[in-house]
Amino acid sequence: MLGRLRYDKRSRRTARRNPRTHFAATRLAGSRARVSREPRHAQETGMLASRIRKSLSRLYVQVLIGIVAGILVGHFLPDVGSQLKPLGDLFIKLIRMLLAPIIFASVVVGIARMSDLHEAGRVGVKAIVYFEIASTLALAIGLVIVNLVRPGSGMNADPGHLDGAAIASYTHAAKQHGALDFLMSIVPNSVVGAFANGEMLPIIFFSVIFAIALARLGPRTAPLVDMLDMFLQGMFGVVRIVMYVAPIGAFGGMAFTIARYGIGTLASFGQLMLCLYATSILFVVVVLGTAMRLCDLSLWKFLRYIRDEILITLGTASTEAVLPQMLLKMERLGCSRPVVGMVLPTGYTFNADGTAIYLTMAAVFVAQAFNLHLSIWDQLLLLGVMLLTSKGSAGVAGAGFVALAATLASMHQIPVSGLVLLLGVDRFLNEARAVTNLIGNGVATVVVARWEGALDMRTARAVLDREPQPDERPATLQHEPAPLAAHEGRS
């Protein structure tokens, strides 16, 4: 303080003696201060721009922007939004064209490189056990919540006033996809036909048999397995290229959904939607969270890790759209390739946790809307039937609706025509089903890998505990050029 006063006195004396010198010195000091401030301001602006560019380069941010833009376009420009469905369909078709070769190569390479074929059997049995436990819990939780909340009470719907023609295609498909038809559909009439039609279960069945045959032939098949491994790496490279258009697909799918069904549909069935979404969140947090804790891993960090895939699934309402990416991420997480190749694709058929929650809630909702009383035994029978029908409709377009139609057809207490009540809102319910199915299959892969001792815990913790850099890639893709990595969208 004293030094400041002395400086001010000297400055005033200098100003009295030589005013011109003092004025020039003051201007020079001010210009220096401005020069010193300008680079700092420019540096801060550059850092902010760099952060924005880095955020916008992440896939989940791009997809989120696409979803929000789709909602706005669908709501305010419904005529435009209703024409954007091909954008979402095109993205899903791009992914589906890759599913068959990726699943085939993943399963064959994984099983053929196992040291013991008994290992493949153990992994399969453990996966089925986990799938059944998780599906049963999902069905039971949905049944309990829908009885507590009773979202269908007060609707007083009349089955005679509903047009059953609107659901004719679903009921026809349900008749052709019972338990026996499901078992028969596993074996393809033609391997080429299974690959051409993208039938997942027949492809997995053939892949497992072919891999076992290669493993029994011994070291002679090593060149073929290595070639399939290189082919798989190339297909993953194609996936990385296709993911460039994921935000566009999410935008088109969401714009069409809002334009086609409207926000008013959400208000009409708000209680049912809220009930399903809340139950799905409860299942993820309690059941799947407990499963991850038993594996000594954090569910929240895992959800952050797969947030790209969650948002893409939310925008497209399709888990198939992210299957190739999930195969990559689960292997990068530390799960062994054989476990990933067997559990994740199989889980798409046998481990539909979100669909299981939807089935019990939707069936009881229809009964409540018709003022029909279901006894505890009726509901337990409903749960048992759904354990079968939820698998029997796998791979069918509108699988959840087909499974529900098959269940109601076998349960004569509930009219099948009640499905008409759900047609308008099913597209929004499908988003909750798809996201829950995705998370459930990711957790299932981690659990089975941990159970089998095929999970590298050090790698898993390292991946989940830090924010990956944009140029990080899984080991199977490290030979690829770096520019593609910036758009991989890993979190």
N, C-alpha and C positions, 0 to 999 in steps of 0.2 A: 504493500500500500504506500509506504514511504517512498519507495523507488518510483512508483507511478506519479506521485506528487512532484518529486524532483524533476522527472522527465517533462511533466506538463509545464513547470516553471521555465525550464530551459527552452522548451518549444515556444513559449510566449515571448521570451527574451529574443530568440532568434527571429521571430516574426516581426518584432518591433524594429530590430536593427536592419533586417534585409527582407522585406515582404516578398519580393519576387522569388528569392531562393526558397523561402518557406513554402510558397504556393507550388513551385515546381516539385519540391520534395514530396509534398502531400499528394500531388497527382501521380507521381511515380509509384508511391507506396500503394495507392488505391488500385492502379493498374496491375501491379504485381499481385495484389490480393485477388483481383478478378481472374487473372490468369491462373492462379493456384486453385481457385474454386472451379473454374470451367472444366479442367481435366477430370477432377473428382466427380463432377456432375455427369460428364460424358461417360466416365467409367461405370458409375452406378446405373445409368441408362442402358449401357451395353450389357451389364450383368443381368438386368431385368429382362432385356430382350432375349438373352441367352437362356434364361430360365423358362421363358414362355415357349421358345422354340423347342427346348428339351421336353417340356410337358406335352406340347402338341405332337411330338414325335412318338409318344407312347401310345400303344394301340388302344388301351382302355379309355384314354381321354378322347381319342378320335371316335371310338364307338359310342361313348357317352354323348358326345356332340351330335352324332348321327341320330341317336335315339330321341334326344330333346328336339332336334330339328324335325324329325318325323312326326312327333306328337303335335308340334305347332302347325306343320303343313296339313296334317290330317284333320285337325280341328278347325282351322281357319280357312283352309282351301280344300274341302272334301272332294271336290271334283278332280282336283289334281292328285290328291293323295290316293284316290281309288284307282288311279292309273299307274301307280308306282309298285304294284305287287311284283311285276317281273324282276325288279331289282333284287328283292329278297329271294325270289325263286332262283334267280341265276346264281347267286352266291351259294345257295344250298346245293344246287346242281354241280357247281365247281368242286365242292367238297365231296359230294357223293361219288363223283367219278374217280376219286382217289381212295375211297374207303376200301374197296375190295382188294386191290393190290397191296395196300398198306397192312391190312389185317392179315392177309395171306403171308406176306413176308415176315411180319412181326412174330406170328405164331410159329412158323416153320423154323426161323433162325433161333428163336428162344428155346424151343423144345429140342431141336437137333443138337444144340450145344450144351444141353444138360449132361452132366456126368452120369446120371442114373435116371432111367425112365420112370422109376418109382417116384422120383421127385415131381414129375408132371402129374402123376396120380394124386400125390399128397396135396399139391397146390389146387387141383380141381376140386377135391373133396372139401378142403378148407374153405374155398371160395363159395361152394354151394351151401355149406353150413352157415357161413356168415350171411349170405344172401337171404336165406330163409328166416334167420333170426331178425334181421333188419326189416324185411318186408312184413313179418308178423307184427312187430312193434309199430310200424307205420300204420298198418290197418287198424290195430287196436287203439292207437292214439286218436286217429281220425274218428273212430266210432265213439269214443268217450266224449270228445269235444263237441261233436255234432249233437249228441244227446243233451249235453249241458247247455249249449247256446241255443239250439233249436231254431236255426235260421229260416226254416220253411214254414214255421207255425204262422197262422194268420193269412196265408195266401188263399186258402179255400178253393183250390183249383178243381175243375171238373174234368175227368178223363174223357168224357163224351164230347167236350168242346175243343179238344186238341186234334190237330191235323197230323196223323201218323205218317202221311206220305213224305213229310220233311225228313224223317229219320229212316226211311225205307232202306237206303243204301247201307246204313250202319247195322240194322237188324239182319239184313241179308248176309253181310260179312260176318256177323257174330255166329250165325248158324254154321258157317264153314270153318270156324276157328275154335273148336272145342279142344279138350285135352288130347284126344286121340289124333285129331287133325294136326295139332301142334307137334306131337311126337313124330308123325309121319312126315311133316314138312322139314324136319331136321336133315333128312337124307335127300339130297337133290336128285332129280331125274337125270340131270346132266350137269357136269361141273361147269361147262361153258355157259349153260343157261343161268346157273347160280351167279356166276361172275357178271354176266350181261345184265341181269336184273337187280344186282346189288343185294341179294338175299344174304343177310349177315349170318344167320345160324348155319345154313348149309355150307357157307364159305369156311366158317370156323370148324365145322365137323370135318370137311375135307382137309383143311390145313393141319389139324391135329393128326389125322391118320397118315398123311403124307410125311409129316415131321417124324412120327414114330418109325415109319418105314426107313427114312434116311438115317435115323439114329441107330437102327439095327444093322445097317450096312457098314457102319464103322467109319474109319478114317478115309475111306475111298470117296466119301461124299463131301469132304472138306472143301474142295474147289467150288462145288455147286452152292454150298452154304455160304461161302465167302462172296460168291457172285450175288446171291439173294440179299446179303447184307449190304453190298454196294448199291444194289437196286433200291433197297429200303432207304438208304441215305439220300439217293436221288429223289425219291418220292417225297421225303421230308423237305427237301429243297423246293419242290414244286408247291408244297403246302405254304412255305414261307412267302412265296410269290403270290399265291392266291389270297393270303391274309391282307394284302394291300387293299383289297376291295371290301373287306369286312365292314368298315363303317358305312359304305354305300348300301350293303345288304341290310344292315340294321336299320338304316334310314328308310329304305323302301318298305321293309316289313312292318315297321311301326307306323309309318304314314298310312299304309293300306288298312291296318287294323283299326286305327282311330277313325279313319274316313268311313270304313265299311260298317262298323258297329256303333261308333259314337260314344261320347262321354255319358250320354243319358243311360246307356245300358249299364254302365258301372253304378249309377245311382240306383237303378231299379233293383239290382241284385247285390247292392253294397254289403249287406250283412253276410251273405254267402261268401263273397270274395274276401271280406275281412276275416271271416272265420277260417277259410282255407289258407290264406297267406300267414295268418298268425299261427295256425297249427303247423305249417311247414317250417316257420322260423323256430317254433318250440322244438320240433323234431331235430332240426339241425343243431340247435344249441345244446339240448339235453342229451339226445341219443348219440348223434355224431360227435358232439363235443366230448362226451364220456369215452367214446371209442378212441378218439385222438389222445385223450389224457392217458388212457391205458397204454398207448404207444409212446408215452413221454414226449408228445409233441403238442403244439398249440393249434387249436382250430382256427383262431383269429388270424394267425400268421399264414396258415394254409389258405384261408379264404383270400387274403391279400395276394398270395402267390398266384392264385388262379382267377384273379379279378377280371383279366381280359376275357377269359372264356365265359365267366358268369355274365358279363355284359353282352357278349355276342349272343349267348343263349337267350338272354332276356329280349334282345332285339329281334331275333329270328324265330324264337319259340321252338328251336330245334337243337337237341343235344348232338345230333349227327354232325352239325356244322363245326363242332370243336373237337371231335374225336381224334383227328390226327395231332392237333396241338396238345391235347391231354396226354397222348402216348409219349410225346416228346418231354413234356413237363414232369410226368411221373418218373420217367427214367432219369431225368436230370436231378430229381429230388433224392435219388439214391435207391429207388426200387429196382430190383434186378429185371433185366429185359424179359426173361421167361415169365415172371409173375405179371408184369405189365401187359405182355402180349396175350396172356390167357385171361386174366381177371377183368381188365377194363372192357374189352369188346363183349365178353360174355355178360358182364354186368348190365350192359345196355338192354339185354333181354330179361335177365333173371333178377335184377336188382333195381327195379323202378320204384324207389321209395316215395317219390312225389306222386306218382300215379296211384300207388296203394292208398295214400292218404285221401286222394281225390275220390277213389272208388267208394269207400265206405261213407264219406261225407255226402257225395252226390246221391247215392242210393237212399240213404235215410232222409236226405233233404226232400227228395221226390215223395217219399212216404208221408212226411210231415205236411207237404204242400197239399196232398190229397186227404189229409186228416185220417191216415191209416195208422193203426197202432201195431207196432212190432214188438213182440215179447222178447225177453232176453234170449230165449232159445232161437227165435227167428234171427236175431242179430248175430248170434254165435254161428248159426248155419250160414248166414250171409258172409261172415268173415272166412269160414272154411271154403266156401265156393270161390271167393275172390282170390284165395291163395292159388287156385288153379287158373281161373280165367285171366288173372293179371299176367300170367305167362303165356296163355294160349293165344293172345292177340298180338304178341310181339312181332314187330316188323311190318305191321299193317298200318296203312294211312289212317290217321285218327285213332291210334291204338287205344287211348284211354276211353274214348266213346264206344269203341267196339267191345272192349272188355266190360264196360258198364252195361251195354245192351245184352251181352251174353249172360251176365249175372242176373239181370232182371228177368230175362226169358226163362231162366231156370228157377227163379223165385217167383212163384205165381201170386204172391201177396201184393207185389208192386207192379202196376201196369207199365209196360214198355213205352207206351205213348207218353209217359212222363218225361222222357228224354227231351221232348220238344221244349220244355221249360228251360233247359240248359243250353239250347243251341246258340242263342244270342250272346251268352256270356262265356261260352266254353273257350273261345280264343284267349280271353284274358286269364281264365283259370289255367290254361295250358302253359302260360309263362311261369306260373308258380310251380307246376308239375315239372317242367323241364329243368328249371334251375335246381330244384331239390334233387332230381335224378342225377344231375351232373355232379353236385357236391357229394351225394351219397356214393357214387361210383369212384370218385377220387379217394374218399376216405376208405372205401372197401379195398382199394388197391394197396393203400398204406397199411391197413390192418393185416391183410393176408401176407404181405411182404414181411411185416414185423413178426407175425406168427410163424412164418416159415424160416425166419432168420436170414431173409434175403433183402433186408433194408439196411443201408449204410447210415447209421445214426449220425455219425460225424458230418457226413455230407448233407443229410436232411436238416440238421440244426444250422449248419452254415448257410444253406440256401434260404431257410425261413427266417433266420435272425438278421439278415441284412437286405438292403434294397439292391437288387442286381443292377449292374450297369447296362446300358442299352446294347453294348457290343458283346455281351456275354452270350455264348451259345452252348448247347449241349455237346458232349464229346462226339456224338455221331455226325455233327455238322461242322466241326472245326476246320475242315478242309475247304469250306465254302468261302467265297469272297466276302470281305467284311461289310461292304455297303448294304447288303441285304439285312445284316444283323440289326441295323438301327431301326428297322421297321418290324422287328420280330414281336415287339410288344410284350416282352417278358416283364414280370413285376417281382 
